[in-house]
């Protein structure tokens, strides 16, 4: 029979704020992912003189956030870590991210508890008799040598467990990745993912270079990882997105995979339970 702490950790609640920003609650932990609180019409800066205009408003403002235990940050781009987050988040908040982002957050912005993880490395948080292990997963933001022009990106596997028991819930966040061999490595090492949060959108840089998964690649990732459930996000908030949520729905319907996905609108909250 499951204990009360184990049962509490077998559920994860996700509130979709917008773009790649979510609030995740599992057991005693409350997490924020990829904080982006710019409003409609404001521009996110991507480096090398590139920017993109926001087309939507976030479901809540940064001042309305609950008390957080940590931030999980896939990479340091202006639509994932914006000037609002830089100015208003608590400098003492743990931020689990790439080594590239951690160095800059510590050095430039004073986020003294930023933790940088290389691929497959992990960081563990403990609270109220529960553990959260955050493991860096492979990610590739662009093909070939173009990768050097974009900040390094990671996916994240979040494992929730009691302090002295087995993992009760596994949640995979893709980050801004393309479909590549690293995704198949994740699939081989983790065949029991309860929820996958997919960064889609088919983001294109000038010249048409694809740097996030479009509908086809998103469906390919689902077919490889085979999570119990999945939520698509990061698909309609900025002008650089070229692959719509409807494209993704149609691709899943074509493959007979539509039952594997839950759609959450900005501002909505959904609770997922370990199968």
C-alpha positions in Angstrom: 0.0 0.0 0.0 1.3 3.5 -0.9 2.0 5.9 1.9 0.5 9.4 2.0 3.8 11.0 0.8 4.0 8.6 -2.0 0.5 9.2 -3.1 1.0 13.0 -3.0 4.0 12.6 -5.3 2.1 10.5 -7.9 0.3 13.6 -9.1 1.7 16.6 -10.9 -0.3 19.8 -11.6 0.7 22.0 -14.4 -0.5 25.6 -15.0 0.3 26.9 -18.4 1.4 30.6 -18.3 2.4 31.0 -21.9 5.2 30.2 -24.4 7.5 27.8 -22.4 6.5 29.1 -19.0 4.7 26.8 -16.7 4.1 26.4 -12.9 4.6 22.8 -11.8 3.4 21.4 -8.5 4.2 17.9 -7.3 4.1 17.0 -3.6 5.7 19.9 -1.6 7.6 21.3 -4.7 6.5 24.3 -6.7 8.6 25.0 -9.8 8.7 27.6 -12.6 9.9 26.8 -16.1 11.5 29.1 -18.6 10.2 32.4 -17.2 8.8 34.7 -19.9 6.5 37.5 -18.7 6.7 39.9 -21.6 3.4 41.2 -22.9 1.8 41.4 -26.4 3.8 43.7 -28.6 7.0 43.6 -26.6 10.1 42.1 -28.2 12.3 39.3 -27.0 15.9 39.5 -28.0 17.6 36.4 -29.3 21.2 37.7 -29.9 23.1 38.7 -33.1 20.7 41.6 -33.5 17.7 39.2 -33.8 14.4 39.7 -32.0 10.9 38.4 -32.1 7.6 40.2 -31.2 5.2 38.6 -28.7 1.7 38.0 -30.0 0.0 37.0 -26.7 -0.1 38.0 -23.1 1.0 35.7 -20.3 -1.7 34.2 -18.2 -0.3 35.9 -15.1 2.3 38.5 -14.3 5.5 37.7 -12.4 4.2 39.5 -9.2 1.4 36.9 -9.1 3.7 33.9 -8.9 3.3 31.5 -5.9 6.3 30.9 -3.6 8.8 28.9 -5.7 11.3 26.2 -4.8 13.3 26.5 -8.0 13.4 27.5 -11.6 14.1 25.0 -14.4 15.6 26.9 -17.3 16.3 25.2 -20.6 18.6 27.9 -22.1 19.3 31.6 -22.0 17.2 33.1 -24.8 15.0 36.2 -24.5 11.7 34.3 -24.8 12.7 31.8 -22.0 14.5 34.2 -19.6 13.4 37.7 -20.3 14.2 41.1 -18.8 11.2 40.9 -16.4 12.5 37.6 -14.9 16.0 39.1 -14.7 14.7 42.2 -12.8 12.1 40.6 -10.5 12.9 37.0 -9.6 14.5 36.4 -6.2 18.3 36.4 -6.5 18.5 33.6 -4.0 16.2 31.2 -5.9 17.8 28.0 -7.2 17.9 28.0 -11.0 18.8 24.7 -12.7 20.1 25.2 -16.2 23.0 24.7 -18.6 26.6 25.6 -17.5 26.5 28.4 -20.1 23.4 30.0 -18.6 24.5 29.4 -15.0 27.8 31.3 -15.5 26.0 34.3 -16.9 23.2 34.3 -14.3 25.7 34.2 -11.5 28.2 36.6 -13.0 26.0 39.2 -14.7 22.8 39.1 -12.8 23.7 37.9 -9.3 21.6 34.7 -9.2 24.0 33.1 -6.8 22.3 29.7 -6.7 22.2 29.1 -10.4 23.3 25.5 -11.0 24.8 24.4 -14.4 24.3 20.8 -15.4 26.1 19.0 -18.3 24.2 16.4 -20.1 23.1 13.4 -17.8 24.3 15.3 -14.7 21.7 15.9 -12.0 20.9 18.2 -9.1 18.7 17.1 -6.1 16.4 19.3 -4.0 14.9 18.1 -0.7 11.8 19.3 1.0 9.4 18.0 3.7 10.5 14.4 3.3 10.5 14.4 -0.5 13.2 14.6 -3.1 13.3 16.2 -6.6 16.1 15.0 -8.9 16.5 17.2 -12.0 18.6 15.5 -14.7 19.9 17.3 -17.7 18.8 15.6 -21.0 20.3 16.0 -24.5 19.1 18.9 -26.6 20.1 20.4 -29.9 18.8 23.9 -30.8 20.1 23.9 -34.4 21.7 21.6 -36.9 25.4 21.3 -37.5 27.8 24.2 -37.0 24.8 26.6 -36.6 24.6 25.3 -33.0 27.5 27.7 -32.1 25.3 30.7 -32.9 22.6 29.8 -30.4 23.0 29.3 -26.6 23.4 25.6 -25.5 20.0 24.0 -24.5 19.0 21.2 -22.3 16.0 19.1 -21.7 15.1 18.2 -18.2 13.9 15.0 -16.5 12.2 15.7 -13.2 12.0 12.7 -10.8 9.8 13.1 -7.7 10.2 10.6 -4.8 9.9 10.2 -1.1 13.3 10.5 0.7 13.5 6.8 1.3 11.4 5.4 -1.6 11.1 4.9 -5.3 10.4 7.5 -7.9 6.7 8.2 -8.1 6.4 10.6 -11.0 8.7 11.4 -14.0 8.3 14.5 -16.1 10.3 15.3 -19.2 10.6 18.8 -20.5 12.1 18.8 -24.0 13.5 22.3 -24.0 14.0 24.0 -27.4 15.4 21.0 -29.2 15.2 19.4 -32.6 14.6 15.7 -33.1 18.1 14.1 -33.2 20.0 11.0 -32.0 20.0 12.4 -28.4 16.2 11.9 -28.2 16.6 8.2 -28.9 19.2 8.1 -26.1 16.6 9.5 -23.7 14.1 6.9 -24.9 16.5 4.0 -24.4 17.4 5.2 -20.8 13.9 6.3 -19.7 10.9 4.1 -20.8 8.6 5.1 -18.0 8.0 8.8 -18.4 4.6 9.9 -17.0 4.4 13.3 -18.8 6.4 15.0 -21.5 6.2 18.8 -22.0 6.9 19.5 -25.7 8.5 22.7 -27.0 7.1 23.0 -30.5 6.4 25.9 -32.9 8.7 25.2 -35.7 10.8 28.3 -34.9 12.7 29.6 -37.9 15.6 32.0 -38.1 16.1 34.3 -41.1 16.7 32.2 -44.1 14.3 29.5 -43.0 16.5 27.6 -40.6 14.4 25.4 -38.3 15.6 25.6 -34.6 12.7 24.0 -32.7 10.5 21.0 -33.4 7.7 21.4 -35.9 4.6 19.2 -36.0 6.3 16.3 -37.7 9.3 16.3 -35.4 7.1 16.7 -32.3 5.2 13.6 -33.3 8.5 11.8 -34.0 9.6 12.6 -30.5 6.4 11.3 -29.0 6.7 8.1 -31.0 10.3 7.6 -29.7 9.8 8.6 -26.0 6.3 7.1 -25.6 5.3 9.0 -22.4 2.0 8.2 -20.7 0.8 11.7 -21.6 2.2 14.8 -23.2 1.4 18.6 -23.3 2.4 20.8 -26.3 3.5 24.3 -25.4 5.7 27.0 -27.1 3.8 27.2 -30.4 2.0 30.5 -30.9 3.4 33.2 -28.7 6.0 34.8 -31.0 6.4 35.8 -34.6 9.2 33.3 -35.2 6.9 30.3 -34.9 5.8 28.7 -38.2 4.2 25.4 -37.2 0.8 25.8 -35.4 -0.9 23.7 -32.8 -3.4 22.6 -35.4 -0.5 21.3 -37.6 0.5 19.1 -34.6 -3.1 17.9 -34.0 -3.4 16.9 -37.7 -0.1 15.1 -37.6 -1.1 13.1 -34.6 -4.5 12.3 -36.1 -2.8 11.1 -39.2 -0.6 8.7 -37.2 -3.4 7.6 -34.9 -1.6 9.1 -31.8 -4.2 11.8 -30.8 -5.1 10.0 -27.6 -1.6 10.5 -26.2 -1.8 14.3 -25.7 -3.5 16.8 -23.4 -4.0 20.3 -24.6 -3.9 23.1 -22.0 -4.8 26.7 -22.9 -2.9 29.7 -21.3 -4.2 30.1 -17.8 -5.5 26.6 -17.5 -4.4 24.1 -14.9 -4.4 20.3 -15.3 -3.4 17.5 -12.9 -1.7 14.4 -14.2 -1.5 11.2 -12.3 1.0 8.4 -12.5 -0.6 5.5 -14.4 
